[in-house]
């Protein structure tokens, strides 16, 4: 009992302290991301503060046993991201942005939509005090006005977490016991906690510290150059568009199809941990997208956008917004991957779903609560049901890519109304204004890290299994982390926003992304709600093409044991390869050479070096975040 109380106190204290720190280090002073987020950048894959907590816990080996460290990490990895860019810095500004300034003008094109926003979803109306003070700062938080919206959204987040957990418990037997998925991204937390049974301590490995030295030198020099320009900077990226300047080659590196080779120690380490077929396929299919762009240019279709809704572009939705439509290809592959995973687990699911199964009833209950919430927000009954089915299908696919493929997936990158818009059309009369508004506000699921909760739940249950902790204890820790993270995030984020103002945080701090996400909500209802568009057959066709290619790759892998191309690599390389293809190439090459010429024994000896590169980059983020906090001024240390 005392041990559990000690861990609970540690969890609460650690999350609250993290929530206070990240508002200043990230939002106020613009330092590097310490608490994760939702974009597929190095800062989001491993969350710096929970990793730092594991490193500190290693110094308290006698006071915090191995199982206690696992419980602490499970709670922090859920709770800490909620306090910053993982949720609050994207979610809270989105509730007030549309109600301030020109957006809220009675003569503007947004005003008619603001009239139908449910009062319980947002704090106040157009150009009222809650929105004005949030942007201009210098005031106290009007908690009375915020109470109802925060309560209603909290019900939504709790129901989503509970439903996701029940889904994980239904799939747990198939994925963890039958298929025994690898969980590559758990390797670093496990090594810091104490490693698997029989492994030596990572802290005593020279290779680990040599690996950590690589990002220490790189980001140490770049960080010093940020504060002292005379030091200079070590460039760790190469923009190939600077070389592809002439036709037809410049079509391979347009603004919407970036072609950048980046050296990221953390991402190289991630690629080294991933299965060889996955890392190889990621960069292979990304380079294949460059060939697609070239062919599209020769066909004269480089600017073809079909019936895409104007003002609706973002990397989470459709990037690039023209042929050959990479995100629709990837999304079609995701849908097939999810359906195939469910079909493969059909017997396990059939056995699990029974009148006595708590997880099955829990999933049904949570699904119904979410369904009712979305209907109350303004989505018709059938569309709300389809929205949830679509969201959980994508969640299953993204989770599979992370826990099996080791890919750096940190969110469900999807605007939920998208498939309805391209299938049924857009414009006045196609959907009610309330429906456009509801879909826009549900964009929080695509602009935050909450969609990846099932992956974190799976990883934490695996952590419990390896460290000899009961699943019930890990689940309780995650729930505690969720509740404390939401509460601390509301408190410290709103205090910072109303004290300094989103204007100041945007221009002189790290709030630029937060303000932009709030504007995206407005674009997400204004664009589809005002621009008439028919069924987008081109994008639907490319969804089908992506599903067909994924099916072909699955079929070939089942037919040929040594088939080198992996369906997950196709999905990720096509949809998000522009973020990681360079590190994926380098990590794959290092692992292939190690295994090819050194075997499994050499791989085990080299692996700590790449774990060290991951740890070292996270450590430098913490260091320069601390410097930004200490200096009380803008600071980073390396590219965000």
MOVEN-V502590 format. One record per helix or strand of 2 or more residues. SS is the DSSP state (hx for helix, st for strand). FROM is the first residue (numbers start at 1). TO is the last residue. If there is no record, write none. Layout:
SS:FROM:TO ; SS:FROM:TO
This chain:
hx:2:28 ; hx:42:45 ; hx:48:58 ; hx:66:82 ; hx:88:94 ; hx:97:99 ; hx:101:104 ; hx:111:114 ; hx:129:136 ; hx:143:178 ; hx:184:193 ; hx:202:204 ; hx:206:227 ; hx:229:231 ; st:237:239 ; hx:240:242 ; hx:249:253 ; st:260:262 ; hx:265:273 ; hx:276:298 ; hx:326:344 ; hx:346:352 ; hx:358:377 ; hx:381:403 ; hx:418:424 ; hx:433:445 ; hx:450:467 ; hx:471:500 ; hx:502:508 ; hx:512:530 ; hx:537:559 ; hx:567:631
